[in-house]
Amino acid sequence: MIAPLQKDSALLADIHFATEPALWWLGQSGFLFRNDSHFALIDPYLSDSLTEKYAGTKRPHVRLTERCVDPARLGFVTVVLSTHGHTDHFDRTTLRAIAGAENRTERLHLIPPAANLDRARAMLSDLDVTFTGVDSGQWSCAAGFSIMALPAAHPELARDGEGHELFLGYIIEVAGRKIYHSGDTLWHDTVVRQATAAGPDIALLPINGNDPSRGVAGNLDGDEAARLAATIGARVAIPQHFDMFAFNTATPESFEKRCTELGVVSRTLRCGERWDIAKAPAARS
């Protein structure tokens, strides 16, 4: 099993004593953001829900990377974003632990796609949570963060029966930088156009690819992720959605090589590693 760079008390100490706005990769598509004294999470998967669900099946979801922190210790987080309803992005066990953490001093604000709003309320109905469902183009302001939803194609743009989008990405503004988390997505003209218009400085992009024959469907591979970062004008690209499950992972080498060729700074993080957001140059005009 892959050991996080930092975990548990060491990771929490790094989060609390960081002096600059920063982000931490928590594995898979999960990131934690610090903006002054405010903390937000996106797509935290900090349980063994999928390992338990798929135990004894033809596609076991055994963790490759050790969990970096118990979500019950994240009561200081006041905003959680979810890009879509798949368990590694919208995990009931993780969300309940965060919302019900003993050290919680403020109500949790959960922002999922509007298509998942009823599901979110049902899974957390007994806990003190504020819910805001969003579709692409909508802005939210929560606990020191400005957030805009963007479309994602996983593997296509899709809506529920009420017209709400099933898959989203987000722009999160931290310390004057726009961070684009694409969610799970393939290359799509609408995704590219709207992400470009948003003007991101930093892009957090999946690299595990699209191969339905092995149960991997609906994500960019390393080359595509690098090209997307360059196309939308991001100056820094950070890979995600790898090193969690053996059947659904990739290595970042091709992503890093292509970023270099395209003039994009790549920064591959280890699970639990911090990256200071102010290191990112402003986006190209």
Backbone as JSON, one array per atom type, in Angstrom:
{
  "sequence": "MIAPLQKDSALLADIHFATEPALWWLGQSGFLFRNDSHFALIDPYLSDSLTEKYAGTKRPHVRLTERCVDPARLGFVTVVLSTHGHTDHFDRTTLRAIAGAENRTERLHLIPPAANLDRARAMLSDLDVTFTGVDSGQWSCAAGFSIMALPAAHPELARDGEGHELFLGYIIEVAGRKIYHSGDTLWHDTVVRQATAAGPDIALLPINGNDPSRGVAGNLDGDEAARLAATIGARVAIPQHFDMFAFNTATPESFEKRCTELGVVSRTLRCGERWDIAKAPAARS",
  "N": [[0.85, -1.19, 0.0], [0.47, 2.26, -0.75], [2.06, 4.75, 1.05], [0.88, 7.78, 2.49], [2.36, 11.05, 2.07], [2.08, 12.73, 4.25], [0.1, 12.11, 7.13], [-2.83, 11.82, 9.21], [-2.24, 13.1, 12.42], [0.09, 14.52, 11.76], [-0.47, 15.52, 9.21], [-2.74, 17.09, 9.82], [-1.56, 18.98, 11.5], [0.1, 20.29, 9.7], [-1.84, 21.42, 8.03], [-3.17, 23.17, 9.8], [-1.15, 24.89, 10.67], [-0.15, 26.09, 8.45], [0.98, 28.99, 6.81], [0.32, 30.34, 4.54], [-2.16, 30.66, 1.89], [-3.25, 27.52, 0.69], [-3.3, 24.23, -0.86], [-4.14, 20.79, -0.39], [-3.6, 17.51, -1.53], [-5.77, 14.87, -1.1], [-5.96, 12.34, -2.04], [-7.25, 10.3, -4.76], [-9.77, 12.16, -6.21], [-9.86, 14.1, -4.34], [-9.41, 17.18, -2.66], [-8.2, 19.52, -0.27], [-8.68, 22.88, 0.65], [-7.17, 25.82, 1.89], [-7.98, 29.06, 2.85], [-7.04, 31.84, 4.23], [-8.48, 31.69, 7.35], [-10.31, 29.83, 6.62], [-11.71, 26.74, 5.43], [-12.11, 24.42, 2.83], [-13.41, 21.53, 1.16], [-13.19, 19.34, -1.66], [-14.76, 16.68, -3.27], [-14.12, 14.58, -1.29], [-12.89, 11.38, -0.53], [-12.68, 9.37, 1.94], [-12.81, 6.87, 3.16], [-13.53, 3.32, 3.34], [-15.61, 2.6, 1.74], [-16.09, 1.76, -0.96], [-14.37, -0.4, -1.18], [-15.56, -2.18, 0.59], [-18.09, -2.43, -0.61], [-17.57, -3.69, -3.08], [-16.26, -6.02, -2.44], [-15.23, -9.33, -3.03], [-16.19, -9.39, -5.61], [-15.9, -9.31, -9.26], [-14.47, -7.06, -9.79], [-12.71, -5.86, -7.6], [-12.4, -3.15, -5.28], [-9.89, -2.38, -3.98], [-7.92, -0.42, -1.87], [-5.11, 1.37, -3.12], [-3.65, 3.41, -2.03], [-3.05, 4.42, 1.24], [-5.46, 5.67, 3.54], [-5.38, 9.12, 4.3], [-6.33, 10.69, 6.39], [-8.6, 10.63, 9.12], [-11.93, 11.3, 8.49], [-13.58, 12.23, 10.52], [-12.07, 13.93, 11.96], [-12.11, 16.32, 10.74], [-13.66, 18.54, 11.42], [-13.25, 21.26, 11.31], [-13.56, 22.03, 8.73], [-15.71, 23.86, 6.66], [-16.99, 23.99, 4.24], [-18.03, 21.8, 1.73], [-17.64, 20.49, -1.46], [-19.14, 18.64, -4.1], [-18.61, 16.91, -7.11], [-20.09, 15.04, -8.58], [-22.32, 12.15, -8.45], [-21.0, 9.65, -8.01], [-19.51, 7.26, -5.8], [-16.81, 7.66, -5.0], [-16.64, 10.35, -5.15], [-18.72, 11.38, -3.78], [-19.29, 10.46, -1.06], [-21.11, 8.83, 1.29], [-20.31, 7.84, 3.84], [-17.93, 9.27, 4.38], [-18.89, 11.95, 4.24], [-20.83, 12.04, 6.29], [-19.21, 11.63, 8.52], [-17.62, 13.95, 8.49], [-19.56, 16.0, 8.71], [-20.66, 15.39, 11.19], [-18.58, 15.65, 12.98], [-16.9, 15.75, 16.14], [-15.4, 17.99, 16.82], [-16.59, 20.06, 15.49], [-17.46, 23.41, 14.96], [-18.88, 25.16, 13.44], [-21.7, 25.17, 11.25], [-21.84, 22.77, 8.64], [-21.53, 23.4, 5.16], [-22.79, 22.07, 2.39], [-22.25, 21.6, -1.02], [-23.52, 20.24, -3.68], [-24.07, 18.95, -7.09], [-27.22, 20.12, -8.34], [-28.79, 18.03, -9.15], [-28.22, 16.05, -7.34], [-29.19, 16.91, -4.96], [-31.47, 16.13, -3.4], [-30.71, 13.55, -2.68], [-28.43, 14.14, -1.14], [-29.59, 15.51, 1.01], [-31.11, 13.44, 2.11], [-29.15, 11.63, 2.98], [-27.93, 13.03, 5.0], [-29.79, 13.99, 6.73], [-30.23, 14.05, 9.49], [-28.29, 15.61, 10.56], [-26.57, 18.75, 11.19], [-26.62, 20.64, 8.63], [-26.17, 22.85, 5.89], [-27.55, 23.06, 2.67], [-26.78, 23.54, -0.73], [-27.73, 23.25, -3.9], [-26.35, 23.18, -7.19], [-26.1, 24.21, -10.66], [-24.28, 24.36, -13.79], [-22.64, 27.46, -14.4], [-23.63, 28.8, -12.24], [-22.95, 30.75, -9.36], [-21.6, 30.48, -6.05], [-21.17, 31.71, -2.76], [-19.39, 30.94, 0.0], [-18.33, 30.73, 3.26], [-15.91, 32.31, 2.97], [-15.07, 31.55, 0.45], [-15.33, 31.91, -3.07], [-17.24, 30.4, -5.53], [-17.75, 28.79, -8.61], [-19.83, 26.84, -10.65], [-19.15, 24.56, -13.3], [-19.67, 22.84, -16.46], [-19.26, 19.26, -16.87], [-18.2, 16.37, -18.7], [-19.03, 13.2, -18.48], [-19.4, 10.21, -19.4], [-20.42, 11.99, -21.17], [-22.07, 15.21, -21.49], [-24.8, 15.42, -19.32], [-28.19, 15.29, -18.1], [-30.65, 15.24, -15.49], [-34.13, 14.19, -15.07], [-35.35, 16.57, -14.43], [-33.88, 18.46, -15.64], [-31.45, 19.14, -14.47], [-27.91, 19.22, -14.29], [-25.85, 16.33, -14.29], [-23.12, 16.04, -13.93], [-20.39, 17.94, -12.86], [-17.81, 20.48, -12.87], [-15.7, 22.73, -10.99], [-14.86, 26.17, -10.38], [-12.79, 27.53, -8.01], [-12.06, 30.2, -6.04], [-9.15, 31.29, -4.58], [-7.04, 33.21, -2.68], [-6.73, 35.14, -4.71], [-6.31, 33.55, -6.91], [-7.64, 31.49, -9.46], [-8.84, 28.33, -9.21], [-9.3, 25.45, -11.01], [-11.19, 22.66, -10.77], [-11.88, 19.93, -12.52], [-13.7, 17.91, -12.1], [-14.84, 14.58, -12.94], [-14.2, 14.03, -16.27], [-14.33, 13.98, -19.87], [-12.76, 15.22, -22.89], [-14.55, 17.84, -24.23], [-16.3, 20.09, -26.3], [-17.97, 22.04, -25.1], [-17.22, 21.91, -22.41], [-14.52, 22.7, -22.64], [-14.79, 25.28, -23.74], [-16.24, 26.71, -21.75], [-14.62, 26.41, -19.5], [-12.31, 27.72, -20.4], [-13.3, 30.34, -20.68], [-13.67, 30.94, -18.01], [-11.14, 31.45, -17.07], [-8.93, 30.05, -15.62], [-6.2, 29.76, -13.27], [-4.91, 27.59, -12.16], [-5.13, 24.12, -12.72], [-6.79, 21.21, -11.81], [-6.77, 18.01, -12.69], [-8.14, 14.93, -13.98], [-6.37, 11.88, -14.77], [-6.69, 9.24, -15.39], [-7.89, 8.09, -17.63], [-9.87, 6.55, -20.3], [-11.33, 3.71, -20.68], [-13.53, 1.54, -21.21], [-13.48, -1.28, -21.29], [-11.98, -2.18, -19.17], [-13.37, -1.2, -17.07], [-13.03, 1.5, -16.74], [-14.23, 4.52, -17.38], [-14.82, 7.55, -19.0], [-12.92, 9.63, -18.43], [-10.21, 11.98, -18.87], [-7.01, 11.13, -20.3], [-3.46, 11.19, -19.5], [-2.09, 12.7, -21.52], [-4.25, 14.05, -22.73], [-5.22, 15.52, -20.55], [-3.09, 17.27, -20.07], [-3.13, 18.72, -22.47], [-5.64, 19.9, -22.22], [-5.25, 21.59, -20.01], [-3.38, 23.39, -21.14], [-4.89, 24.45, -23.24], [-7.04, 25.8, -21.99], [-5.7, 27.8, -20.74], [-4.45, 27.57, -18.25], [-1.76, 27.97, -15.96], [-0.52, 26.24, -14.25], [-0.73, 22.76, -13.72], [-2.17, 20.09, -12.02], [-2.17, 16.68, -11.48], [-4.82, 14.27, -10.87], [-7.04, 11.71, -9.58], [-5.82, 9.08, -9.56], [-3.8, 6.28, -8.44], [-5.51, 5.12, -6.54], [-7.28, 2.85, -6.95], [-6.47, -0.37, -8.25], [-7.43, -1.22, -10.75], [-8.08, 1.1, -11.96], [-6.3, 3.35, -12.56], [-3.33, 5.34, -13.22], [-0.07, 6.33, -14.38], [1.74, 9.36, -13.76], [3.66, 10.2, -15.62], [3.44, 10.61, -18.47], [1.65, 12.72, -18.53], [3.15, 14.72, -17.2], [5.32, 15.0, -18.99], [4.04, 15.87, -21.34], [2.9, 18.27, -20.45], [5.24, 19.78, -20.06], [6.12, 20.01, -22.71], [4.12, 21.64, -23.7], [4.34, 23.99, -22.34], [3.24, 24.26, -19.82], [3.32, 24.33, -16.34], [3.76, 21.48, -14.45], [2.71, 19.8, -11.51], [3.03, 17.17, -9.6], [1.52, 15.74, -6.89], [2.05, 13.98, -3.81], [-0.12, 11.89, -1.9], [-1.59, 13.65, 0.74], [0.15, 15.75, 0.56], [1.16, 19.19, 0.65], [0.57, 22.11, -1.34], [1.53, 25.36, -2.05], [-0.59, 27.91, -2.9], [-0.01, 30.47, -3.82], [2.28, 30.13, -5.29], [1.62, 29.8, -7.9], [1.78, 31.31, -11.08], [-0.01, 34.11, -12.5], [-2.84, 33.59, -14.68], [-2.55, 33.29, -18.27], [-3.16, 36.05, -20.4]],
  "CA": [[0.0, 0.0, 0.0], [1.24, 3.5, -0.84], [1.94, 5.57, 2.25], [0.81, 9.22, 2.25], [3.51, 11.85, 2.51], [1.69, 13.1, 5.61], [-1.21, 11.57, 7.46], [-3.36, 11.94, 10.55], [-1.87, 14.28, 13.19], [1.1, 15.29, 11.03], [-1.17, 16.24, 8.16], [-3.57, 18.11, 10.44], [-0.68, 20.05, 11.98], [0.51, 21.05, 8.52], [-3.0, 22.2, 7.59], [-3.51, 24.24, 10.75], [-0.06, 25.83, 10.87], [0.25, 26.71, 7.18], [0.89, 30.44, 6.91], [-0.13, 30.87, 3.26], [-3.22, 29.88, 1.26], [-2.66, 26.28, 0.19], [-4.17, 23.08, -1.1], [-3.58, 19.47, -0.08], [-4.25, 16.4, -2.22], [-6.17, 13.84, -0.13], [-6.13, 11.08, -2.75], [-8.29, 10.23, -5.79], [-10.08, 13.52, -6.67], [-10.1, 14.92, -3.16], [-8.49, 18.25, -2.29], [-8.57, 20.45, 0.79], [-8.18, 24.23, 0.39], [-7.15, 26.79, 3.0], [-7.98, 30.46, 2.47], [-7.0, 32.47, 5.55], [-8.89, 30.74, 8.39], [-11.43, 29.08, 6.07], [-11.3, 25.48, 4.83], [-13.09, 23.78, 1.96], [-13.05, 20.25, 0.57], [-13.91, 18.9, -2.84], [-14.74, 15.24, -3.57], [-13.35, 13.76, -0.35], [-13.18, 9.95, -0.36], [-11.83, 9.06, 3.07], [-13.37, 5.68, 3.8], [-13.38, 2.1, 2.56], [-16.96, 2.28, 1.26], [-16.06, 1.0, -2.21], [-13.72, -1.68, -0.89], [-16.59, -3.04, 1.2], [-19.17, -2.67, -1.57], [-17.16, -4.57, -4.17], [-15.51, -7.18, -1.94], [-15.67, -10.62, -3.56], [-16.71, -9.27, -6.97], [-14.88, -9.39, -10.31], [-13.7, -5.81, -9.84], [-12.55, -5.36, -6.23], [-11.91, -1.78, -5.14], [-8.96, -2.37, -2.86], [-7.12, 0.8, -1.88], [-3.67, 1.37, -3.35], [-3.07, 4.43, -1.15], [-3.6, 4.45, 2.58], [-6.22, 6.87, 3.89], [-4.46, 10.07, 4.92], [-6.87, 11.31, 7.6], [-9.94, 10.25, 9.53], [-12.79, 12.46, 8.22], [-14.17, 12.7, 11.77], [-11.18, 14.96, 12.52], [-12.16, 17.48, 9.83], [-14.76, 19.41, 11.81], [-12.92, 22.65, 10.99], [-13.97, 22.29, 7.35], [-17.07, 24.38, 6.66], [-17.57, 23.88, 2.9], [-17.68, 20.6, 0.96], [-18.17, 20.44, -2.82], [-19.15, 17.34, -4.79], [-18.75, 17.11, -8.56], [-21.13, 14.16, -9.1], [-22.83, 11.22, -7.49], [-20.26, 8.41, -7.8], [-19.14, 7.17, -4.39], [-15.49, 8.23, -4.72], [-16.78, 11.8, -5.2], [-19.91, 11.74, -3.01], [-19.28, 9.29, -0.19], [-21.95, 9.01, 2.47], [-19.55, 7.6, 5.07], [-17.04, 10.41, 4.59], [-19.65, 13.18, 4.49], [-21.44, 11.98, 7.62], [-18.16, 11.8, 9.52], [-17.23, 15.36, 8.5], [-20.68, 16.81, 9.22], [-20.91, 15.08, 12.6], [-17.33, 15.65, 13.75], [-17.03, 16.3, 17.49], [-14.76, 19.3, 16.92], [-17.27, 21.02, 14.61], [-17.92, 24.63, 15.62], [-19.78, 25.84, 12.51], [-22.51, 24.29, 10.4], [-21.25, 22.4, 7.36], [-22.23, 23.83, 3.96], [-22.55, 21.08, 1.34], [-22.63, 22.09, -2.34], [-23.48, 19.21, -4.72], [-24.95, 19.24, -8.22], [-28.63, 20.16, -7.98], [-29.34, 16.7, -9.42], [-27.97, 15.19, -6.18], [-29.57, 17.62, -3.75], [-32.36, 15.3, -2.58], [-29.9, 12.45, -2.13], [-27.6, 14.71, -0.09], [-30.44, 15.77, 2.17], [-31.51, 12.18, 2.7], [-28.05, 10.96, 3.67], [-27.45, 13.85, 6.11], [-30.98, 14.67, 7.25], [-30.21, 14.15, 10.95], [-27.13, 16.4, 10.95], [-26.73, 20.19, 11.0], [-25.97, 20.92, 7.35], [-26.81, 23.71, 4.9], [-27.42, 22.46, 1.34], [-26.99, 24.4, -1.89], [-27.54, 22.54, -5.16], [-25.96, 24.1, -8.26], [-25.89, 23.81, -12.04], [-23.17, 25.13, -14.37], [-22.87, 28.88, -14.55], [-24.1, 29.39, -10.99], [-21.96, 31.1, -8.35], [-21.94, 30.38, -4.63], [-20.2, 32.26, -1.83], [-19.54, 30.18, 1.24], [-17.23, 30.69, 4.23], [-14.67, 32.87, 2.46], [-14.75, 31.04, -0.87], [-16.22, 32.15, -4.21], [-17.26, 29.13, -6.24], [-18.63, 28.74, -9.77], [-19.97, 25.51, -11.24], [-18.93, 24.43, -14.74], [-20.1, 21.52, -16.91], [-18.31, 18.16, -17.08], [-18.71, 15.33, -19.6], [-18.56, 11.95, -17.85], [-18.53, 10.6, -20.51], [-21.1, 13.04, -21.95], [-22.92, 16.09, -20.72], [-26.03, 14.69, -19.04], [-29.1, 15.95, -17.18], [-31.71, 14.4, -14.94], [-35.44, 14.45, -15.62], [-35.75, 17.95, -14.16], [-32.98, 19.36, -16.37], [-30.23, 19.45, -13.72], [-26.72, 18.51, -14.78], [-25.37, 15.25, -13.42], [-21.67, 16.09, -13.75], [-19.9, 19.3, -12.81], [-16.52, 20.91, -12.36], [-15.84, 23.98, -10.23], [-13.82, 27.18, -10.17], [-12.72, 27.94, -6.61], [-11.14, 31.32, -5.94], [-8.37, 31.28, -3.34], [-5.89, 34.11, -2.69], [-6.59, 35.78, -6.01], [-6.09, 32.56, -7.96], [-8.79, 30.67, -9.82], [-8.48, 26.92, -9.28], [-10.31, 24.68, -11.76], [-11.3, 21.22, -10.56], [-12.74, 19.56, -13.65], [-14.51, 16.72, -11.87], [-14.57, 13.53, -13.92], [-14.62, 14.56, -17.57], [-13.63, 13.81, -21.13], [-12.67, 16.42, -23.71], [-15.84, 18.19, -24.83], [-16.21, 21.5, -26.7], [-18.63, 22.9, -24.11], [-16.34, 21.93, -21.24], [-13.34, 23.5, -22.97], [-15.18, 26.68, -23.93], [-16.62, 27.37, -20.5], [-13.44, 26.47, -18.64], [-11.46, 28.79, -20.93], [-13.92, 31.62, -20.34], [-13.52, 31.17, -16.57], [-9.79, 31.97, -16.85], [-8.26, 29.43, -14.46], [-4.75, 29.82, -13.09], [-4.46, 26.26, -11.75], [-6.08, 23.1, -13.14], [-6.71, 19.91, -11.15], [-7.35, 17.25, -13.79], [-7.98, 13.47, -13.91], [-5.46, 11.32, -15.78], [-6.82, 7.78, -15.42], [-8.24, 7.66, -18.97], [-11.21, 6.13, -20.71], [-11.22, 2.36, -21.22], [-14.66, 0.79, -20.64], [-13.21, -2.71, -21.21], [-11.45, -2.48, -17.83], [-14.18, -0.53, -16.08], [-12.62, 2.89, -16.6], [-14.99, 5.21, -18.42], [-15.23, 8.93, -18.85], [-11.93, 10.6, -17.96], [-9.02, 12.31, -19.66], [-5.73, 10.48, -19.97], [-2.43, 12.16, -19.17], [-1.87, 13.6, -22.65], [-5.43, 14.9, -22.89], [-5.28, 16.44, -19.42], [-2.09, 18.32, -20.31], [-3.63, 19.57, -23.56], [-6.74, 20.7, -21.72], [-4.67, 22.66, -19.2], [-2.81, 24.39, -22.04], [-5.95, 25.06, -24.05], [-7.85, 26.71, -21.19], [-4.85, 28.88, -20.27], [-3.9, 27.38, -16.9], [-0.3, 28.0, -15.91], [-0.09, 25.1, -13.45], [-1.66, 21.64, -13.78], [-1.92, 19.08, -10.99], [-2.96, 15.49, -11.82], [-5.58, 13.61, -9.82], [-7.76, 10.49, -9.96], [-4.9, 7.95, -9.79], [-3.23, 5.67, -7.24], [-6.5, 4.72, -5.54], [-7.69, 1.48, -7.21], [-5.55, -0.96, -9.2], [-8.02, -1.34, -12.09], [-8.52, 2.42, -12.39], [-5.23, 4.27, -12.2], [-2.39, 5.67, -14.29], [1.12, 6.99, -13.87], [1.7, 10.75, -14.24], [4.8, 10.58, -16.45], [3.04, 11.17, -19.77], [1.06, 14.01, -18.21], [4.23, 15.66, -16.91], [6.08, 15.22, -20.22], [3.25, 16.68, -22.28], [2.83, 19.61, -19.89], [6.5, 20.45, -20.37], [6.1, 20.34, -24.14], [3.1, 22.66, -23.97], [4.63, 25.19, -21.57], [2.44, 24.28, -18.6], [4.02, 23.78, -15.18], [3.04, 20.38, -13.81], [3.12, 19.53, -10.13], [2.42, 15.95, -9.12], [1.57, 15.68, -5.44], [1.77, 12.74, -3.09], [-1.28, 12.0, -1.01], [-1.25, 14.36, 1.97], [1.15, 16.79, 0.33], [0.69, 20.57, 0.5], [1.1, 22.99, -2.39], [1.17, 26.74, -1.75], [-1.3, 28.43, -4.06], [0.65, 31.68, -4.31], [3.35, 29.77, -6.2], [1.11, 29.77, -9.28], [1.72, 32.6, -11.76], [-1.35, 34.44, -12.99], [-3.19, 32.99, -15.97], [-2.21, 34.06, -19.45], [-4.25, 36.87, -20.93]],
  "C": [[0.88, 1.25, 0.0], [0.99, 4.33, 0.41], [1.8, 7.04, 1.88], [2.09, 9.91, 2.68], [3.3, 12.31, 3.95], [0.32, 12.49, 5.89], [-1.55, 11.88, 8.92], [-2.84, 13.21, 11.24], [-0.83, 15.14, 12.48], [0.46, 16.12, 9.92], [-2.01, 17.37, 8.75], [-2.74, 19.27, 10.97], [-0.23, 20.92, 10.8], [-0.62, 21.94, 8.01], [-3.24, 23.39, 8.51], [-2.4, 25.28, 10.88], [0.47, 26.42, 9.56], [0.02, 28.21, 7.27], [0.38, 31.1, 5.63], [-1.32, 30.06, 2.76], [-2.62, 28.67, 0.55], [-3.74, 25.28, -0.15], [-3.4, 21.82, -0.75], [-4.34, 18.44, -0.91], [-4.52, 15.31, -1.19], [-6.38, 12.48, -0.78], [-7.32, 11.12, -3.68], [-8.57, 11.63, -6.32], [-10.25, 14.51, -5.53], [-9.01, 15.94, -2.89], [-9.09, 19.05, -1.14], [-7.92, 21.79, 0.48], [-8.23, 25.05, 1.67], [-7.07, 28.19, 2.42], [-8.15, 31.27, 3.75], [-7.41, 31.43, 6.6], [-10.04, 29.85, 7.93], [-10.91, 27.83, 5.34], [-12.45, 24.89, 4.02], [-12.52, 22.47, 1.43], [-13.81, 20.06, -0.74], [-13.69, 17.41, -3.03], [-13.92, 14.41, -2.59], [-13.83, 12.3, -0.34], [-12.21, 9.45, 0.69], [-12.41, 7.91, 3.88], [-12.99, 4.46, 2.96], [-14.73, 1.65, 2.0], [-16.93, 1.4, 0.01], [-15.36, -0.34, -2.05], [-14.74, -2.66, -0.33], [-17.68, -3.4, 0.19], [-18.81, -3.72, -2.6], [-16.32, -5.77, -3.72], [-16.1, -8.46, -2.51], [-16.25, -10.56, -4.95], [-15.56, -9.39, -7.98], [-14.03, -8.13, -10.41], [-13.56, -5.25, -8.42], [-11.92, -3.97, -6.21], [-11.0, -1.7, -3.91], [-8.07, -1.13, -2.97], [-5.66, 0.52, -2.24], [-2.96, 2.32, -2.39], [-3.8, 4.43, 0.18], [-4.38, 5.75, 2.81], [-5.34, 7.83, 4.67], [-5.01, 10.71, 6.2], [-8.28, 10.76, 7.85], [-10.87, 11.45, 9.29], [-13.46, 13.01, 9.48], [-13.3, 13.74, 12.45], [-11.2, 16.24, 11.69], [-13.33, 18.41, 10.14], [-14.49, 20.88, 11.56], [-13.27, 23.02, 9.56], [-15.42, 22.73, 7.33], [-17.74, 24.32, 5.29], [-17.1, 22.57, 2.27], [-18.4, 20.66, -0.38], [-18.13, 19.0, -3.32], [-19.39, 17.59, -6.27], [-19.83, 16.23, -9.17], [-21.39, 13.03, -8.11], [-22.09, 9.92, -7.31], [-19.6, 8.43, -6.42], [-17.78, 7.78, -4.09], [-15.48, 9.75, -4.83], [-17.9, 12.3, -4.28], [-20.18, 10.58, -2.05], [-20.04, 9.56, 1.11], [-21.16, 8.87, 3.76], [-18.64, 8.78, 5.39], [-17.82, 11.67, 4.97], [-20.3, 13.18, 5.87], [-20.39, 12.18, 8.72], [-17.73, 13.26, 9.62], [-18.32, 16.21, 9.14], [-20.9, 16.6, 10.71], [-19.68, 15.08, 13.47], [-17.5, 16.33, 15.11], [-16.42, 17.68, 17.62], [-15.4, 20.35, 16.0], [-17.79, 22.2, 15.43], [-18.87, 25.43, 14.74], [-20.53, 24.8, 11.68], [-21.78, 24.01, 9.09], [-22.15, 22.88, 6.22], [-21.85, 22.87, 2.84], [-23.11, 21.6, 0.02], [-22.45, 20.95, -3.35], [-24.16, 19.71, -5.99], [-26.41, 19.24, -7.77], [-29.3, 18.81, -8.2], [-29.18, 15.77, -8.23], [-28.45, 15.81, -4.88], [-30.47, 16.78, -2.85], [-31.61, 14.15, -1.93], [-29.03, 12.95, -0.98], [-28.41, 14.95, 1.18], [-30.84, 14.47, 2.88], [-30.38, 11.55, 3.5], [-27.57, 11.74, 4.9], [-28.6, 14.53, 6.85], [-30.95, 14.88, 8.76], [-29.05, 15.0, 11.47], [-27.34, 17.87, 10.57], [-25.95, 20.64, 9.77], [-26.82, 21.9, 6.55], [-26.53, 23.13, 3.52], [-27.66, 23.52, 0.27], [-26.69, 23.57, -3.15], [-27.26, 23.52, -6.29], [-25.96, 23.4, -9.62], [-24.79, 24.7, -12.62], [-23.59, 26.57, -14.61], [-23.31, 29.56, -13.27], [-22.93, 29.6, -10.02], [-22.5, 30.85, -6.95], [-20.82, 31.06, -3.84], [-20.42, 31.58, -0.5], [-18.25, 30.24, 2.04], [-15.91, 31.16, 3.64], [-14.26, 32.38, 1.09], [-15.81, 31.49, -1.88], [-16.1, 30.95, -5.14], [-18.2, 29.24, -7.43], [-18.65, 27.33, -10.33], [-19.8, 25.58, -12.75], [-19.39, 23.04, -15.18], [-18.95, 20.53, -16.99], [-18.99, 17.1, -17.93], [-18.17, 13.98, -19.14], [-19.48, 10.77, -18.2], [-19.15, 11.66, -21.42], [-21.72, 14.04, -20.98], [-24.26, 15.39, -20.51], [-26.85, 15.44, -18.0], [-30.11, 14.93, -16.65], [-33.06, 14.81, -15.53], [-35.94, 15.86, -15.39], [-34.81, 18.96, -14.83], [-31.71, 19.74, -15.63], [-29.06, 18.61, -14.22], [-26.24, 17.47, -13.76], [-23.91, 15.39, -13.06], [-21.19, 17.54, -13.84], [-18.4, 19.35, -12.54], [-16.76, 22.2, -11.6], [-14.62, 24.87, -10.42], [-13.91, 27.6, -8.71], [-11.68, 29.04, -6.52], [-10.48, 31.32, -4.56], [-7.18, 32.22, -3.55], [-5.65, 34.74, -4.06], [-6.3, 34.85, -7.15], [-7.38, 31.77, -8.2], [-8.33, 29.23, -10.03], [-9.62, 26.17, -9.95], [-10.18, 23.21, -11.42], [-12.32, 20.73, -11.57], [-13.8, 18.54, -13.3], [-14.07, 15.63, -12.83], [-15.07, 14.03, -15.28], [-13.74, 14.03, -18.7], [-13.55, 15.16, -21.82], [-14.03, 16.65, -24.38], [-15.8, 19.69, -25.13], [-16.84, 22.43, -25.68], [-17.79, 23.01, -22.85], [-15.15, 22.85, -21.49], [-13.71, 24.98, -23.06], [-15.48, 27.36, -22.61], [-15.46, 27.43, -19.51], [-12.48, 27.57, -19.1], [-12.0, 30.16, -20.54], [-13.76, 31.95, -18.86], [-12.13, 31.66, -16.2], [-9.04, 31.37, -15.69], [-6.75, 29.64, -14.46], [-4.16, 28.43, -12.86], [-5.54, 25.26, -12.16], [-5.77, 21.79, -12.43], [-7.48, 18.93, -12.02], [-7.13, 15.75, -13.63], [-7.09, 12.98, -15.04], [-5.65, 9.83, -15.98], [-7.38, 7.23, -16.72], [-9.66, 7.15, -19.14], [-11.1, 4.78, -21.41], [-12.33, 1.49, -20.62], [-14.39, -0.71, -20.49], [-12.63, -3.12, -19.86], [-12.19, -1.69, -16.74], [-13.82, 0.91, -15.83], [-13.28, 3.68, -17.72], [-15.18, 6.67, -18.05], [-14.22, 9.91, -18.31], [-10.83, 10.82, -18.99], [-7.88, 11.37, -19.31], [-4.68, 11.58, -19.77], [-2.18, 13.17, -20.27], [-3.03, 14.57, -22.82], [-5.54, 15.93, -21.77], [-4.29, 17.59, -19.6], [-2.56, 19.27, -21.4], [-4.79, 20.44, -23.1], [-6.21, 21.87, -20.88], [-4.11, 23.76, -20.08], [-3.89, 25.16, -22.79], [-6.76, 26.08, -23.25], [-7.02, 27.83, -20.55], [-4.33, 28.75, -18.86], [-2.37, 27.39, -16.97], [0.28, 26.84, -15.13], [-1.15, 24.02, -13.56], [-1.22, 20.57, -12.78], [-2.78, 17.86, -11.32], [-3.68, 14.93, -10.61], [-6.29, 12.4, -10.42], [-6.79, 9.39, -10.42], [-4.39, 7.47, -8.44], [-4.25, 5.38, -6.14], [-6.91, 3.26, -5.71], [-6.88, 0.91, -8.37], [-6.13, -1.02, -10.62], [-8.28, 0.03, -12.72], [-7.49, 3.47, -11.98], [-4.35, 4.53, -13.41], [-1.14, 6.23, -13.61], [1.19, 8.39, -14.48], [2.79, 11.13, -15.23], [4.4, 11.2, -17.79], [2.4, 12.54, -19.6], [2.16, 15.05, -18.0], [5.02, 16.0, -18.17], [5.33, 16.14, -21.17], [3.07, 18.1, -21.76], [4.08, 20.41, -20.21], [6.54, 20.89, -21.83], [5.18, 21.5, -24.45], [3.3, 23.93, -23.14], [3.77, 25.35, -20.33], [3.27, 23.67, -17.47], [3.19, 22.66, -14.59], [3.59, 20.17, -12.41], [2.36, 18.31, -9.64], [2.62, 15.85, -7.61], [1.46, 14.24, -4.95], [0.56, 12.96, -2.2], [-0.84, 12.63, 0.31], [-0.26, 15.48, 1.8], [0.5, 18.15, 0.13], [1.34, 21.23, -0.7], [0.59, 24.4, -2.13], [0.63, 27.42, -2.99], [-0.63, 29.66, -4.65], [1.82, 31.38, -5.24], [2.92, 29.84, -7.66], [1.17, 31.16, -9.89], [0.31, 32.87, -12.24], [-1.57, 33.83, -14.35], [-2.79, 33.89, -17.12], [-3.42, 34.85, -19.93], [-4.57, 36.49, -22.36]]
}
